[in-house]
Amino acid sequence: MASTVFATVGSTRFDKLVNAISSPALLQLLHSLGYTQLIIQHGKSPIATDDLTITTTTNTGIQVETYDYKPSLREDMERANLIISHAGSGSILEALRLNKKLIVVVNEDLMDNHQLEL
């Protein structure tokens, strides 16, 4: 059974998070922690596809799936063992409802930086 990380940036751009999540260093770290699959919902952020395509297995041994949007993220959140999320209230509350391990990253580039309030 795959050990899955799901990363979401929500509906806006969060290039710094997408770049960090898709970096070879993080992929190697996830692999060393026993994760075998990474799903990235990248929203409006571009994603480098040199090593990552729609679904691929990287040279780190991690299967990576990327997409911009889906009508619902619930299925991906349900199958994840770890969720890395922007600090949007909907994503945070859903991860907590599902009792998932959660890493929250504030998008400091947003106007008024409202995510810090959470």
GUGUVEX-473270 format. One record per residue (C-alpha): x negated, y, z negated. Coordinates in steps of 0.02 Angstrom, whole numbers, padded with zeros to 5 digits, always signed. Layout:
# GUGUVEX-473270
XYZ...
//
This chain:
# GUGUVEX-473270
+00000+00000+00000-00067+00170+00050-00109+00297-00083-00044+00459-00009-00079+00644-00031+00051+00765+00036-00001+00946+00064+00124+01083+00103+00104+01268+00141+00289+01307+00161+00359+01418+00296+00222+01549+00307+00036+01546+00347-00089+01485+00220-00245+01462+00324-00362+01449+00174-00267+01302+00103-00251+01214+00271-00437+01236+00304-00484+01172+00132-00368+01021+00142-00429+00970+00315-00614+00994+00277-00729+00843+00289-00785+00873+00109-00608+00860+00041-00568+00709+00150-00722+00623+00081-00672+00668-00097-00496+00601-00073-00567+00440-00001-00685+00422-00150-00534+00441-00266-00445+00298-00177-00326+00394-00066-00298+00320+00106-00173+00439+00185-00155+00628+00196+00000+00714+00264-00019+00900+00300+00131+01013+00329+00038+01164+00397+00181+01283+00440+00122+01430+00546-00061+01400+00505-00168+01335+00647-00257+01173+00610-00422+01122+00686-00393+00963+00783-00572+00912+00816-00559+00776+00684-00372+00786+00652-00236+00751+00777-00052+00714+00753-00096+00549+00669-00274+00488+00662-00395+00398+00550-00544+00508+00514-00721+00445+00496-00694+00459+00307-00566+00318+00314-00417+00431+00279-00267+00421+00394-00211+00600+00428-00041+00657+00491-00006+00840+00528+00150+00935+00575+00215+01112+00567+00394+01092+00506+00527+00961+00469+00707+00988+00414+00663+00913+00245+00499+00875+00155+00582+00761+00027+00533+00596+00111+00350+00648+00119+00356+00707-00061+00438+00545-00118+00303+00435-00041+00159+00543-00104+00054+00497-00255-00016+00675-00261+00058+00837-00195-00048+00989-00154+00068+01136-00132+00079+01322-00105+00159+01406-00255+00334+01411-00184+00469+01378-00313+00562+01251-00206+00409+01143-00178+00355+01153-00360+00527+01109-00428+00549+00964-00307+00380+00890-00352+00421+00906-00537+00593+00826-00511+00507+00680-00425+00380+00668-00568+00232+00683-00450+00053+00734-00486+00045+00914-00425-00090+01038-00382-00022+01214-00350-00123+01342-00251-00068+01524-00250-00071+01609-00080-00154+01774-00127-00136+01838+00051+00053+01857+00036+00120+02032+00020+00154+02074-00164+00077+01908-00218+00244+01853-00293+00186+01673-00313+00086+01722-00468+00250+01747-00560+00279+01560-00560
//
